[in-house]
Amino acid sequence: MPQDAYTLRHVARELCAALSGGKVNKIIQPSRDEIDMLLYAGGRTQKLLLNTNASYARAALSDAARSAPAAAPNFCMLLRKHLLGGVLVSVEQIAFERILAFTFDCTGEFSRARRVLYAEIMGKYSNLILTENGVISGALKVSSVQENFKRTLFPGARYLFPEPQDKADARDIQALEALFSAFGGGDLERFLFESVGGLAYSTAALICESAHISDPAPPFDGAGAKSFAQHVHDFIFSEEVSPAIQTRDGAFVDFHARYAGGIPFDSVNAAQDAFYTDKETARDFTEKRRKLESLLNARRKKEEKKLALLVDRERECANIEKNRVFGELLTANLYALKKGAEGCELLDYTDENCPLVKIPLDKTLSPAQNAQKYYKKYNKQKRTLAAVAPQRAETESELDYIFSALSSLARAETCTDLVEIEEELKEYGLIKAEKGKKKPPKEAPFRTFSFEGFTIFAGRNNVQNDRLLKESAPEDLWFHTQKYHSSHVIVKSGRKEVPDGVKLFAAEVCAYFSDAKAGDKIPVDFCERKFVKKPSKSRAGFVVYTNFSTMLVTPDRHADRQTGAR
């Protein structure tokens, strides 16, 4: 991502044109690395996003929605204290560095001050520093003398710019000419990147490409060095832009202020906002899914361990019937038994063949006490089985639900899908719910398909499956894979006969959005919606159904037939 001085020069120019004279109305800190400011400028409210994350550092106008934490962090509170109600006077790039200065005119009841918020867009060293009269009021990332003796970023200290790199200044044509005169040939892009300050490698590559210099490049003579130095200077400080996002196989690779090809944008700001929003959305999706998956797998292991213990307890009771029979046989033959025997052989009259069975005895107990011992074992095992049975059923139900949630997680395609799954898990107590009232998340649309004049809906998760069921008419057709977790699929029949081709289409979609999507000849059950019932107090996504038919299909997403949100 070329967040170099060249790109920031154009960003600063666009931000200044869009926000100058804007009044600061709101400041939030949605994450530890980001500050969002809402300014009223140009007759509308615009959001200035300042991010200091090592991979996503930028200053940009953005429409991406962000939620504020319940309690504002310290730096956010400091900015609110000093900048709310202030007017943004200008946005400037400091020299040809990766630093933007946002100057605010702040007027209080009894005072007026000019405060400058410096945004240092420097990868992992990115930071936001608020100053007044050159003195630091606060910083997003504070460092003391002990941590950084060269540069202190602490309230009360004087703000000093970072030390310049040992590279040629792009503003000095003579320095550039001397630099290129010393170039001995080879990789000019790498040489330009490593020798001229403020340029990312991708920008250096674009400069060389625009100069039509072969690779490897030959050494420059005097006229050549002067000509290339002028070209580099003119390219960097030209007002010409053609913002675009570079793509590869449909994925965003990079954005550029000046690029021939890719996806064009009206401004550098729009290009960088689209690029970083895409990257952050992918990152947030991956992190959230990993978090939910880890939580569900931890709960799965816990329930599987519990189930194994319950199965062991049931296995220990496998001889329950034998203990009962031994007790009965001993009781029936007390007259023939004497104390002190270690065992006996009796006819088992409970078996139609009346076999002779050997019964171990405790020689310290009387025959009657031995019979009672077997009865006590039997009754204890009977109580154990009675207690274990509902626990096992509950644990198996819990495991089935966890696997259904993991299946929904595997089929999730957007952050909204994950939010719905997270809310579902909170509702069922698998995730601790946050205290206080919270605005319910926006409902994601069903996956929607159109085929031969029929509309087909597929749920994205258990909550959507329940909602889809409620919103369907009794005569609509309902689909679900047999013995696999899957999306519920509904064909809106409109009280018309649904052709076999449409049924096959819906079944293929249902099989695709299931645990069996990688298989072949997947059994899919279908019936009219009126034969699908949701038991009272059952978990999300659980239903029972009757009067169904089954077809074997090969999973198919039918992406070309999908309409609306994916």
N, C-alpha and C positions, 0 to 999 in steps of 0.2 A: 504494500500500500504506500504510494508516494506522498506521505505527509512531510514533504521536504519544504524548504524555504520557497522554492519556485511555486509549488502548489498553494502554499499558505499566502503567498503574495496575492493571488487571485481570490482566494477565500476572503482575505481581509477587505479587499476592494468591494466584493459583493456584499459582505456583511455590513460594511459602512454605509453603502448605498441603501440597503434595505432597512437598517435599524437606527440610523442616526436620527436623533430627536425623539426616540421612543422612550416611553415612561415604563419603569420597572414596576409591574403590578403583583408579581408572585415569584417566589423562589422555592424550589424543592430540591432535595437530594435523594433521588430514587435508589442510588447504590453508593457504595463507599468511594467509587471512582468518578461519579458523575454529578454535575450540577445543571439543573434546568431553570431557565429564567423566562418568564412570560412578560413580553414587552408590548405595549400598544404603540405601534408605529405604522405609518402609511395608511391610516384609517382602519386598521385591523390588528387583532392580537396575534403575535408571532412568538414562537418558542425558540430561544437560543439554547442549544445543547453544548455543554462543555464537558468533554470526557477525557480522563487522564489514564485510562486503562492502557497497559503496555501494547496491546494488540489493536485497540480501537480508539486511540487518542485522536481527538479532533475538536474543532469548533465549527458548528454548523447550525443552520436553521433546520428544524425537523418537525414533522407532524406525528411521529411515533408516540403512541400513548405510553405514559409512565405513571406509576402510582407512587405516592409519597408514603414513607414509613409513618407509623403512629407517632413516634417521637423523632423530631428533627435532630440530626447530629450537630455537633458544636460549630463546625465551619458554616453549615447552612444557617444556623441561628445568627452567626456573626454577619454573614452577607445580608440577611434580612434586616438586621439592626442598622447597617450602614448604607445599604443600596436601595431598599424598598422606597418607592416614591421618587427615586432619583431619575435623571434623564441621561440617556446614553449620548455622549457628545461625539465620540469618534471611535473607530476601530482602526488601529494602525499596526503594521508589521515593524518590529524593532530591527533596524539595519536590514541585513539580509539573513536574519536568523529565524529559527523556528519558534518565535515568540510573538504573540499578539497582545497588544495593549488595548483594553477596553476602558475608555475614560468616561467617568460619570460625574455629572454636576448634581450634587446632593444638597438639598436645602431643608434645614430643620426649622423648628419654631424660632430658635434664637441664633442659628448658625448656618453657614454655607461653606461647603468644602468640595474640592475636586479629589476624587478617589480613583485610583487606577487598579483594575483587576488584570493581572498578567496571566495569560494562558501559555504555559511552556509546553509545546507539543513535541516531545522528545522521546518517544517510545517509552521504555520503562522508567525514564527519569521525568516523565510528564508531571506537571503540577499546576495548581492554581494558587496565586498569591495576591492578596488584597493589600494595597499600600495607600498611604496618605502622606503627602509631602516627602516621598521617598522612603518612608519608614513603614516596615511591615506591620499590618494590623492583625494578620492571621494567614495561615496557609492550609491547604487541604492536606498536604503531607509535610509535617513539621520536621526539621532536623536541627539539632543543637550543635554547639562547638565541638563537643565530644564525638559526635557522630560524623561531622563533616567540618574539619577545621578550615577548609578553603572557602566554604560558602555556608553561612548560617541562615536558615530560614526559620526564624523564631520571632514572635511578636516583640516589637521594640527595637529589633535590629534593622540596620539600613539595608534596603534591597539592592543587591548587586546582580548584574547579569552573569550568566554562566561564562566561564572562560572560553574564548573563541578557539575553534579547532585550528590545528596547524595546517591550514589549506589556503589556497589562493582565493582572494575575494572576487566574486563574480562581477562586482561593480567596477573593478579596476582593470580596464582593457590592457594597460601596459603589463600588469602582473600576469594576465592570461597569456599575452603574447610571449613573455619570457618563459612561461611554463611550457607552452607548446613548442617553443624553439628547442627545449631540452628533451622533448619526447623522442625516444629512440626507435619508435615503430612498435607494432604489436597490437594488443587489445586496447583500442582507444576508448571504448566504453568504460572499461575497468579503470583506465588511467584517469579519465574525466571524473568518474565517481570518487576515486580515492584522492584526487588532487584539488578539486574545486569545491569550496564550501557550499552547503545548502542544497546539494543535488542528491536525489535518490538514484539508485542504479537504473531504474526504469526510465527516469527522466534523462539521464545521461545517454541511454540507448536511443531515445527518441531524438535527441539533439544530433547524434551521429547519423541516424537514419535520415533526418531532414537535410543533412549536409552531403548526402550521397557519397560517403567515404567507405571504401572497401574494407573488408575484415579478413586478415589483419591489415591494419593501416600502416603505410610507409612513414618514415620520418618526415617532418615538415621542413621545408626550406624557409628562408626569411619571409618571403611573400605569403607562403602557405600558412605559416604560423600566425601572421597578422590577419589574414583573411578568416581563418578558423576562429581566432579570438573574437573578431568582430561578429562572426556568425553566432557564437555561443552567447555573447552579451546581448545581441539583438533578440535571440530566441527567448532568453530568460526574461528580459524586461519588455518584451512586446506585450501589447494589450490584446493581441489576437488569442482567442480561445476556441476550441471545438471540443467541449466536454463530452466524455463517453466512458462507458464501462466496457472493459475488455472481457470477453467471454471465451470459454473453452468447453465444448461439449454441453452447451447450455448453462454451465455454471459460471458465476461471476469470478473472475480472476484478479482484476485490478481496475482502478479508475484513473483517469488522466484528465488534466486540464486541457490538453491538446493532443488529440488522437484521431487518426483516420481509420474508421471502421468501428466495430463494436456496436453498442447500443447508445445512440446519441441522446444528450440532455440539453436543456436550455441554459443551464448554468453549472459551474463547477460545484457549487453547493448542492444542487439537486443530484448530481452524479455521485458525490461522496456520501450523501445521506442515503440514497438508494443502495449503494454498495455496502455501507456499514450496517444499515438496518437489516439487509439480507444476511450478513455474516452474524450479527448479534442474535437474530431470530433463530438461525441454525444452532448457534451456541446455546442459547437459552433452552431450545427444544431438547438438545442432546443432554444438557445438564439436568433438566427437570425429569426427563425420562429415566436417566441413570439413577437419579435419587429415588424416584418412585419404584423402579425395578429393584433397587437394593433393599428398600423397605419391604416390598412384597416378598422377596426371596428370603429375607430374614424371618418374616412371619411364617412363610411356607416351611422353612426348616424347623421352626419351633413346633408347628402343628404336626409335621411328619414325625418328629421325635415323640410328641405326645401320643400320636396314633400308634407308634411302634410299642410304646409302653403298655397301652391299652390292649393291643393284640397279644403281647406277652402274658398279660394277666388273664386274658381269655384262654390262652394256650395252657396256662397252669391249671385251668379248670376243665381240661379235656377229659379227665377221668371222673367227672362228677357222677355220671350214671353208674359207674362201677362201684363207687363208694356207697351209693344208695342200695344197690343190689347186695353188696357184702353185708351191710347193716341188716337188711331184711333176712338174708339167709342165716346169719348168726342168731338173730332173734327167734327165728323159727326152729332152730336146732339147739337151743340153750340146754335142753334136757340131756343131750348127748355129748356135751362138751365139758371139759374140766379145766380148772385154772392151772397155769404153768406151761401149757402147750405153746410152741412157737409158731404153729400153723395148723391148718386143718383142711380136709378135702370134703366138699359138700356138693350135693346135686343142685344145679341151678334150675329150679322149677320155673323161673321167669322166662327161660328160653324153651321153645317148643321141642328142642332136641334133648333137653335136660342133661347137658354135659356136666362132667365132674370138674369143679373149679377149685384151685388152691387159694386159700385166704390167709395172708400173713396175720399173726396175732402178737400182741404184747404179752409176754409170759408173766409180767408183774401185775396184769389186770385180769379180772374175772371175765368169763365169756360175755356177760351182760355189759360190763364196762367196755369191752372191745367193740361190741355192737354199737354202743352209744358213741364211741370214738369215731366210727365210720359215719354215723348219722351227723355228728357235729361237723366233720369235714364236708359232708354233702351239703348241709345247710349253709356253711360258710361260703362254699363255692357258689351256691345258688344265689346268696346275697351279693356276692362279687359280680356275678354275671348280670344280675338285675341292675346293679349300679353302673357297670361298664357299658352296657348296651346303649343307653341314651347318650353317654359321653362319646362313645365311638361314632354314633350317628351324627352328633353335633360337630365333632372334629372332622369327619368326612365331608360334611356340608360346608364347613369353614374352608377346608382345602379346595373343594370344588369351586367355591366363590373366589378364592385367591387365584386359582388357575384361570378363571374367567376374566379376572381383572388383569392378569398378566397377558392374556390373549388380547384384551382391549388395548393394552399398552403397546403390544407389538403391531397393532393395526393403526395406531395413532399417527397422524400425518401433520398436525399443526399444534401450536402451543395451546390453542383453545381446547383441542381434544384432551390434552393433558390436564388442563385446569378442571375440566368436567370430571375426569377420572379422580383427580385429587379431592374434589368436593365430595364425590361419592364415597371415597375412603374415609373422609372426615365424618360423614354422616353415619357410617357403620363402625366408627371408633378405631379404625386401623391407623389413622393419623390424628394426632391431638389437634383439636380445633382451636383457633385463635380466639382469645377473649374479646368481648365487645361486638357490637353490631358491624357487620360487613356487607357491603353491597354485593348482591348475588352476581356471579360471573355471567357474562354474555353467553347465551346459548349458541352453540355451533350448529350450522344447518346440517340436515341429513345429506348423505351422499345421494345425489339425484341422477337418474338415468332416464333416457327417453328411447323407446323402441316400438316401432310399428303402431304409433299413436297412443301407447300406454306409458304412464309415468311409473317408474320404479324407485322406491326409496330404500336405502340401507342405513341402519344405525351405526354409529361410530364406536359406541361403548355401551355398557349396561344401562346407564341412565337414559341414553338416547333410545335404546331398544324398548324400554318401558314407555317412553314418551311417544315413540312411533306406534306402539300398540294402542295407546289411548286415543291417538288421533286418527286411527284407521276405522273404516266402516266395516260392519259385520260381513259384508259380501266380498271385501277385498281378499286377495290371496296372500297368505303368510308362508314364509320359507325359513328353514333352519337346517343346518347340517345334522346328520344323525350321529350321535355319540362324539361329536366334536364341538368345542366352543366356537361360536361364529356370530357375525352380525345377524340381527333379525332383518329380513328383507320383505317388503310389502309391495305388491302390484296393485295399483289403484284400478279396480275393475270398472268402476262407474256403472255397476249393475249390468255389464256386458259379459258375454262369454269370452274368456281369456284364451287365445290360441295356444297351441302346444309350443310354437316357436317362442312366444313371450315367456311361457313357463320355463322353458329350457334356458333362456337368457337370464332370468331372475335366479334360477338355480346355480348357474355358472358364476354369477356375481356373488351369491351367498357362499359358494365353495371357496371363492378367491379370498373373501374376507373372513377366513376361518383358520383354525390351527392346521388344517389339511391342505392349505393352498399349494404346497409343493407336491401333492400327490396326484393320483389319477383315479378315475371312476369313484368319485366321492359320493356317498349316499346323501341325498338332500330330501328331507320330508317337507311336504307342503299341504296346506288345508285352508279352508276359509277362516277368516279372522274370528268368526263367531265360535269356532271350536277351540280357540286358544284361551286359556284361563290363567290368571295370575293368583296363586294362593294368598290368602290373607297373611300379612306380616312376613312374607318371603323376601329374600334379598333381591336387589335390583337385577333385572335380566332373567330371573327364574320364572318359567311358565310350565304349564302342563297342557297337552293338546291331544285331541282324539280325531277320529274320522279323517285320517291323513293318508296320502299316497307318497310313494318314494320313487325317485329317479336317480340314476347314476350319471354323474357329469364330470367333465374336466374343468377345473377352475379357470376362469377368465375374467380379467378386470373390466374389459370392455371400456377402456378409457376414452375411446373415440365417441362413445355414446353418452359419456357423463356430461352433465350440464351443471352450471353454478359452481359453488365452492367445492374444492376437492379435499 
